[in-house]
């Protein structure tokens, strides 16, 4: 998984009926866009995230 600061991340719930979490990647701390990522979630909470298989990076459109 690779990402860049400013891109969005979606983390799906691991339980049926659970809510998804959406956030903005503020900082990439791994080499070459690899995790961990510092993420500010839409509710304002910030966390260091090591995304798993339930996560999707919403890449910025190419210019």
PyMOL commands that place a pseudoatom at each C-alpha (Angstrom):
pseudoatom trace, name=CA, resn=UNK, resi=1, chain=A, elem=C, hetatm=0, pos=[0.000, 0.000, 0.000]
pseudoatom trace, name=CA, resn=UNK, resi=2, chain=A, elem=C, hetatm=0, pos=[1.347, 3.416, -0.964]
pseudoatom trace, name=CA, resn=UNK, resi=3, chain=A, elem=C, hetatm=0, pos=[-0.042, 6.863, -0.241]
pseudoatom trace, name=CA, resn=UNK, resi=4, chain=A, elem=C, hetatm=0, pos=[0.920, 10.521, -0.118]
pseudoatom trace, name=CA, resn=UNK, resi=5, chain=A, elem=C, hetatm=0, pos=[0.030, 13.323, 2.264]
pseudoatom trace, name=CA, resn=UNK, resi=6, chain=A, elem=C, hetatm=0, pos=[-3.270, 14.909, 1.280]
pseudoatom trace, name=CA, resn=UNK, resi=7, chain=A, elem=C, hetatm=0, pos=[-4.836, 11.698, 0.002]
pseudoatom trace, name=CA, resn=UNK, resi=8, chain=A, elem=C, hetatm=0, pos=[-7.847, 10.173, 1.734]
pseudoatom trace, name=CA, resn=UNK, resi=9, chain=A, elem=C, hetatm=0, pos=[-8.139, 6.822, 3.468]
pseudoatom trace, name=CA, resn=UNK, resi=10, chain=A, elem=C, hetatm=0, pos=[-11.246, 4.710, 3.987]
pseudoatom trace, name=CA, resn=UNK, resi=11, chain=A, elem=C, hetatm=0, pos=[-11.244, 2.054, 6.704]
pseudoatom trace, name=CA, resn=UNK, resi=12, chain=A, elem=C, hetatm=0, pos=[-14.146, -0.363, 6.524]
pseudoatom trace, name=CA, resn=UNK, resi=13, chain=A, elem=C, hetatm=0, pos=[-15.667, -1.861, 9.653]
pseudoatom trace, name=CA, resn=UNK, resi=14, chain=A, elem=C, hetatm=0, pos=[-14.628, -5.376, 10.618]
pseudoatom trace, name=CA, resn=UNK, resi=15, chain=A, elem=C, hetatm=0, pos=[-18.143, -6.098, 11.894]
pseudoatom trace, name=CA, resn=UNK, resi=16, chain=A, elem=C, hetatm=0, pos=[-21.426, -6.290, 10.020]
pseudoatom trace, name=CA, resn=UNK, resi=17, chain=A, elem=C, hetatm=0, pos=[-23.346, -3.051, 10.363]
pseudoatom trace, name=CA, resn=UNK, resi=18, chain=A, elem=C, hetatm=0, pos=[-20.319, -1.141, 11.677]
pseudoatom trace, name=CA, resn=UNK, resi=19, chain=A, elem=C, hetatm=0, pos=[-19.495, 2.300, 10.363]
pseudoatom trace, name=CA, resn=UNK, resi=20, chain=A, elem=C, hetatm=0, pos=[-16.691, 3.195, 8.003]
pseudoatom trace, name=CA, resn=UNK, resi=21, chain=A, elem=C, hetatm=0, pos=[-14.014, 5.712, 8.980]
pseudoatom trace, name=CA, resn=UNK, resi=22, chain=A, elem=C, hetatm=0, pos=[-12.822, 8.337, 6.530]
pseudoatom trace, name=CA, resn=UNK, resi=23, chain=A, elem=C, hetatm=0, pos=[-9.816, 10.579, 6.972]
pseudoatom trace, name=CA, resn=UNK, resi=24, chain=A, elem=C, hetatm=0, pos=[-7.058, 12.630, 5.393]
pseudoatom trace, name=CA, resn=UNK, resi=25, chain=A, elem=C, hetatm=0, pos=[-3.472, 11.430, 5.433]
pseudoatom trace, name=CA, resn=UNK, resi=26, chain=A, elem=C, hetatm=0, pos=[-1.451, 14.204, 7.032]
pseudoatom trace, name=CA, resn=UNK, resi=27, chain=A, elem=C, hetatm=0, pos=[1.945, 12.540, 7.031]
pseudoatom trace, name=CA, resn=UNK, resi=28, chain=A, elem=C, hetatm=0, pos=[3.551, 9.411, 5.583]
pseudoatom trace, name=CA, resn=UNK, resi=29, chain=A, elem=C, hetatm=0, pos=[6.114, 8.007, 8.004]
pseudoatom trace, name=CA, resn=UNK, resi=30, chain=A, elem=C, hetatm=0, pos=[7.224, 4.940, 6.045]
pseudoatom trace, name=CA, resn=UNK, resi=31, chain=A, elem=C, hetatm=0, pos=[9.676, 4.873, 3.148]
pseudoatom trace, name=CA, resn=UNK, resi=32, chain=A, elem=C, hetatm=0, pos=[8.368, 5.393, -0.397]
pseudoatom trace, name=CA, resn=UNK, resi=33, chain=A, elem=C, hetatm=0, pos=[4.764, 6.062, 0.655]
pseudoatom trace, name=CA, resn=UNK, resi=34, chain=A, elem=C, hetatm=0, pos=[4.497, 3.014, 2.878]
pseudoatom trace, name=CA, resn=UNK, resi=35, chain=A, elem=C, hetatm=0, pos=[2.682, 2.965, 6.255]
pseudoatom trace, name=CA, resn=UNK, resi=36, chain=A, elem=C, hetatm=0, pos=[2.384, 4.063, 8.966]
pseudoatom trace, name=CA, resn=UNK, resi=37, chain=A, elem=C, hetatm=0, pos=[0.303, 7.152, 8.184]
pseudoatom trace, name=CA, resn=UNK, resi=38, chain=A, elem=C, hetatm=0, pos=[-0.693, 9.997, 10.459]
pseudoatom trace, name=CA, resn=UNK, resi=39, chain=A, elem=C, hetatm=0, pos=[-4.413, 10.437, 9.712]
pseudoatom trace, name=CA, resn=UNK, resi=40, chain=A, elem=C, hetatm=0, pos=[-6.949, 13.083, 10.732]
pseudoatom trace, name=CA, resn=UNK, resi=41, chain=A, elem=C, hetatm=0, pos=[-10.340, 11.428, 10.652]
pseudoatom trace, name=CA, resn=UNK, resi=42, chain=A, elem=C, hetatm=0, pos=[-13.460, 13.356, 9.673]
pseudoatom trace, name=CA, resn=UNK, resi=43, chain=A, elem=C, hetatm=0, pos=[-14.502, 13.524, 13.342]
pseudoatom trace, name=CA, resn=UNK, resi=44, chain=A, elem=C, hetatm=0, pos=[-11.277, 15.467, 14.106]
pseudoatom trace, name=CA, resn=UNK, resi=45, chain=A, elem=C, hetatm=0, pos=[-9.450, 12.588, 15.817]
pseudoatom trace, name=CA, resn=UNK, resi=46, chain=A, elem=C, hetatm=0, pos=[-5.815, 12.089, 14.751]
pseudoatom trace, name=CA, resn=UNK, resi=47, chain=A, elem=C, hetatm=0, pos=[-4.115, 8.713, 14.890]
pseudoatom trace, name=CA, resn=UNK, resi=48, chain=A, elem=C, hetatm=0, pos=[-1.113, 6.799, 13.593]
pseudoatom trace, name=CA, resn=UNK, resi=49, chain=A, elem=C, hetatm=0, pos=[-2.549, 4.155, 11.260]
pseudoatom trace, name=CA, resn=UNK, resi=50, chain=A, elem=C, hetatm=0, pos=[-1.079, 0.886, 10.022]
pseudoatom trace, name=CA, resn=UNK, resi=51, chain=A, elem=C, hetatm=0, pos=[-3.787, 0.053, 7.441]
pseudoatom trace, name=CA, resn=UNK, resi=52, chain=A, elem=C, hetatm=0, pos=[-4.886, -3.518, 6.904]
pseudoatom trace, name=CA, resn=UNK, resi=53, chain=A, elem=C, hetatm=0, pos=[-6.827, -5.353, 4.231]
pseudoatom trace, name=CA, resn=UNK, resi=54, chain=A, elem=C, hetatm=0, pos=[-9.988, -3.464, 5.253]
pseudoatom trace, name=CA, resn=UNK, resi=55, chain=A, elem=C, hetatm=0, pos=[-8.461, -0.123, 4.142]
pseudoatom trace, name=CA, resn=UNK, resi=56, chain=A, elem=C, hetatm=0, pos=[-8.506, 1.700, 0.805]
pseudoatom trace, name=CA, resn=UNK, resi=57, chain=A, elem=C, hetatm=0, pos=[-6.444, 4.715, -0.239]
pseudoatom trace, name=CA, resn=UNK, resi=58, chain=A, elem=C, hetatm=0, pos=[-8.388, 7.230, -2.305]
pseudoatom trace, name=CA, resn=UNK, resi=59, chain=A, elem=C, hetatm=0, pos=[-5.557, 8.524, -4.511]
pseudoatom trace, name=CA, resn=UNK, resi=60, chain=A, elem=C, hetatm=0, pos=[-5.548, 12.095, -5.741]
pseudoatom trace, name=CA, resn=UNK, resi=61, chain=A, elem=C, hetatm=0, pos=[-6.318, 12.410, -9.461]
pseudoatom trace, name=CA, resn=UNK, resi=62, chain=A, elem=C, hetatm=0, pos=[-3.277, 12.673, -11.735]
pseudoatom trace, name=CA, resn=UNK, resi=63, chain=A, elem=C, hetatm=0, pos=[-2.609, 16.154, -13.084]
for i in range(1, 63): cmd.bond("trace and resi %d" % i, "trace and resi %d" % (i + 1))
show_as sticks, trace
zoom trace
